[in-house]
């Protein structure tokens, strides 16, 4: 049985649309899979642009961490254990993501 694997190519118009979408800032509240898909293709952008977008992602993520910490102060004495635990999960998850983005950005900038 012959391997009939389909191979697709992107045309110039498609490439232009694709690059334009890559250059838009990442919505840090999307799933991490959506974020990683965009980062995966950042090799198609100038390094300076990719670096700028990742810096913005880090700022947005850190801002959300600060917002959640302020919320923690307001609710920790009133919230049930399960409720506050989900807030802590969110904070820890965002911290991990911000740290990962920082490491990636540092590595990217070393290669510039």
C-alpha positions as CSV (number, residue, x, y, z in Angstrom):
1,X,0.0,0.0,0.0
2,X,1.5,3.3,-1.1
3,X,1.8,6.1,1.4
4,X,-0.5,8.9,0.1
5,X,0.4,11.6,2.6
6,X,-1.0,15.0,1.6
7,X,1.4,17.9,1.6
8,X,0.0,21.4,1.8
9,X,1.8,24.7,1.0
10,X,0.8,28.1,2.1
11,X,0.4,30.7,-0.6
12,X,1.6,34.3,-0.4
13,X,-1.8,35.7,0.7
14,X,-2.1,33.0,3.4
15,X,1.4,33.7,4.6
16,X,0.7,37.4,4.9
17,X,-2.5,36.8,7.0
18,X,-0.5,34.2,9.1
19,X,2.3,36.7,9.8
20,X,-0.1,39.5,10.6
21,X,-1.9,37.2,13.1
22,X,1.5,36.3,14.7
23,X,2.3,40.0,15.2
24,X,-0.8,40.6,17.3
25,X,-0.3,40.6,21.1
26,X,-1.1,37.3,22.8
27,X,-4.2,37.2,25.0
28,X,-2.5,35.8,28.1
29,X,-5.9,34.5,29.4
30,X,-6.2,32.1,26.5
31,X,-5.3,28.5,27.2
32,X,-1.6,27.8,27.3
33,X,-1.9,25.6,24.2
34,X,-3.1,28.6,22.2
35,X,-0.2,30.7,23.6
36,X,2.4,28.0,22.8
37,X,1.0,27.6,19.2
38,X,1.7,31.2,18.6
39,X,5.2,31.1,20.2
40,X,6.0,28.0,18.2
41,X,5.6,30.0,15.0
42,X,7.5,33.1,16.3
43,X,10.5,31.9,14.2
44,X,8.6,33.5,11.3
45,X,8.9,36.9,12.8
46,X,11.9,39.2,13.2
47,X,13.5,38.4,16.6
48,X,12.9,41.9,17.9
49,X,9.2,41.6,17.2
50,X,9.0,38.2,18.9
51,X,10.9,39.5,21.9
52,X,8.6,42.5,22.1
53,X,5.5,40.3,22.1
54,X,6.9,38.0,24.8
55,X,7.8,41.0,26.9
56,X,4.2,42.2,26.7
57,X,3.0,38.8,27.5
58,X,5.1,38.8,30.7
59,X,3.9,42.2,31.7
60,X,0.2,41.2,31.2
61,X,0.7,37.9,33.1
62,X,2.5,39.7,36.0
63,X,-0.3,42.3,36.2
64,X,-2.9,39.5,36.5
65,X,-0.9,37.9,39.3
66,X,-0.9,41.2,41.1
67,X,-4.7,41.5,40.6
68,X,-5.2,38.0,42.0
69,X,-3.0,38.8,45.0
70,X,-5.1,41.8,45.8
71,X,-8.2,39.7,45.5
72,X,-6.7,37.2,47.9
73,X,-6.3,39.9,50.5
74,X,-9.9,40.8,50.2
75,X,-11.4,37.3,50.3
76,X,-9.0,35.0,52.2
77,X,-10.8,35.5,55.6
78,X,-14.2,34.9,54.1
79,X,-13.5,32.3,51.4
80,X,-13.9,28.6,52.0
81,X,-10.9,26.3,51.7
82,X,-11.9,25.0,48.3
83,X,-12.6,28.5,47.0
84,X,-9.3,30.0,48.1
85,X,-7.4,27.0,46.9
86,X,-8.6,27.6,43.3
87,X,-7.3,31.2,43.6
88,X,-3.9,29.9,44.8
89,X,-3.9,27.5,41.9
90,X,-4.5,30.4,39.5
91,X,-1.7,32.5,41.1
92,X,0.8,29.6,41.0
93,X,-0.1,28.7,37.5
94,X,0.4,32.3,36.2
95,X,3.7,32.5,38.2
96,X,4.9,29.3,36.4
97,X,3.9,30.7,33.1
98,X,5.6,34.1,33.7
99,X,8.8,32.4,34.8
100,X,8.8,30.2,31.7
101,X,8.2,33.2,29.4
102,X,11.1,35.0,31.2
103,X,13.5,32.1,30.7
104,X,12.4,31.8,27.1
105,X,12.9,35.5,26.5
106,X,16.4,35.5,28.2
107,X,17.4,32.5,26.0
108,X,16.0,34.2,22.9
109,X,17.9,37.5,23.7
110,X,21.2,35.6,24.2
111,X,20.9,34.3,20.6
112,X,20.2,37.8,19.2
